[in-house]
C-alpha cells in the first residue's frame, strides 16, 4: 500500500456527548399572502404571540407534461418583537418569513407544525377595501 492511499476502515463512531453526527440545520424561507389577519394573543409572562396562515402558490407536473397549479398553506407564529411588527399586517398582504420549523404532538397524539418567524418583510400591501371614506380614492359617478 502506498503512503497516501486510504484504507477501507470505517471512521470511529462519535463519542457520547460529542454532539450529533449530522449537523443541525433548521432554516426556512417562505413567501406568500396572508389568508387572515394575524391573531394576537398575550401569554403568561406578558409575551405577545401573533399567528397567521400564509397561502403559497405552487405547482406540480401531472405526468403528461402539464403543470397543475396548487396552493400550500403554511402556519406561521411570531413572538415578542416579531409579534408587535405583525400587528400592522392584514389579509392579502404579501410577506417573506424567515424562521425555523417547529413541531409538537398534541394530546390526541397528532403531530402539528408551524414556522416560527425570526425575521419577516412585507413585500406588498393588500388593497385597502375597508379604509375610512376620507382615505379612499374618490369614486367617479356613472353617467
Number of C-alpha atoms within 10 A of each C-alpha: 6 5 5 6 7 8 7 6 6 6 6 6 7 10 9 7 6 7 10 10 9 6 7 8 7 9 12 13 13 17 19 21 25 24 17 16 18 22 14 18 13 13 9 6 6 9 12 17 20 23 21 21 21 25 19 17 13 11 12 11 10 9 7 6 8 10 12 10 10 10 12 12 14 18 17 23 23 25 20 14 14 18 22 14 15 24 13 10 18 18 18 19 20 22 19 17 23 18 20 17 15 13 12 11 10 9 7 6 8 8 10 11 13 18 23 22 22 15 14 18 13 14 12 12 14 13 10 12 8 8 10 8 9 7 9 11 8 8 6 6 5 4 3
